[in-house]
């Protein structure tokens, strides 16, 4: 370990520009399309808000600042936890206001406003996707039920709730619970301009040694006649919820995607020939009754984000092996990697004490054509973590990236925008355009401005030529953009494209070529 620390100290003494250049190379060439997401955890006030408050100004200023920092780091999507434990960051008919927001469960902001609506609008204003992250079954984080609001599901439907370990959960095997959770999703999808619904790895809870999950009575009532084992019935119960959420989302927000982030090992190969070459102590299929392969094969989910929170070369669960394994078993879903930014510089495994571990993992993902990006756990770790983790991410995200196009939700492709003006001014170049012919009713979700030097070949597939992305979802008739980065004596070529709500790019505008 002393030798490792000496190497680490020497590395950290390098100038920042050299470090950024090194990590850029390790993370591989940036892609034009890449999901660059970050989990924003609200449970226990891990990421947002840092301190609960009923004062709206405090929430709003902190959210804006957080988004500004995440955008400057290079992220293009936030996966924000809006239902941590049967509560809500929005006015809901099914859950009380979250104590992590205002300090007391059931207490609204004062004056009351729609926090989720504000969060989404601010993300879209910065050209970032917003995926609403829900924990479907968790009811509490501890046993102190006196802190729960009278209109929380613990009190409203006590017969739906079970105690396991030191927390309360909704019983996944009850049809009433599945209907309730579908209604929760319908409320969000029908009311808010979300880009996705997101579940993490918490389905049936992680096993407590020597303590069976208390659902035997529900199994006798709802499962015994159809299933030989309680394990098969539990997987069926979770499968039904996933299928119902997919249908609910298709009905209320057909443009929005449904994504799940399961535990990183489905099954070990020793337990199933389809399993990964791992020796994990548990697998999602057997311990959490989460059959992500089935969901992906059936087309019930739009993207998978397995939590590959181990380092490259880890004997029990090798990150590189699991990237390869999931890329071969992603079914009809897009595949993103769940990255453990929280471990950088803070784990007891020495590999995480080297600043190149995370960039190497990103490079592995970029080198695999079946992987379309990643989500990093979690926001505070990416911004304030050790070993210059934010610098390494900024280097990896050195050029802008468009979000991957939806696979199952196509929609219309925008027409070529009409570039009306490109004019050189003292302080730069002014561009003006409007939506293309035929886009009056289905206007682009946003626009991309490309710029090329006069002697460069025009290639829209190269992300280094992306100059600017407009705000999401404005639907304006006319747009303008001032390029303040031009240099006198240089010739530039500009082109503009429109992007649909499902992130499909239309044909480019005519070229505008001019000399500064």
Secondary structure, 3 states (H helix, E strand, C coil): CHHHHHHHHHHHCCCHHHHHHHHHHHHCCCCCECEEEEEECCHHHCCCCCCCCCCHHHHHHHHHHHHHHHHHHCCCEEEEEEECCCEECCCCCCCEECHHHHCCCCCCCCCCCCHHHHHHHHHHHCCCEEEEEECCCECCCCCCHHHCCCCCHHHHCHHHEEEECCEEEECCCCHHHHHHHHHHHHHHHHHCCCCEEEECCCCCCCCECCECCCCHHHHHHHCCCCCCCHHHHHHHHHHHHHHHHHHHHHHHCCCCEEEECCECCCCECCCCCCCECCCCCCCHHHHHCCCHHHHHHHCCCCEEEEECCCCCCCCCCCHHHHHHHHHHCCCCCEEEEEECHHHCCCCCCHHHHCCHHHHHHHHHHHCCCCCCEEEECCHHHHHHCCCCHHHHHHHHCCCCCECCCCCCCCCCCCCCCEEEEEEEECCEEEEEEECCCCCCCCCCCEEEEEEEECCCCCCCCCHHHEEEECCCCCCCCEEEEEECCCCCCCEEEEEEEEECCCCCECCCCCCEEEEC
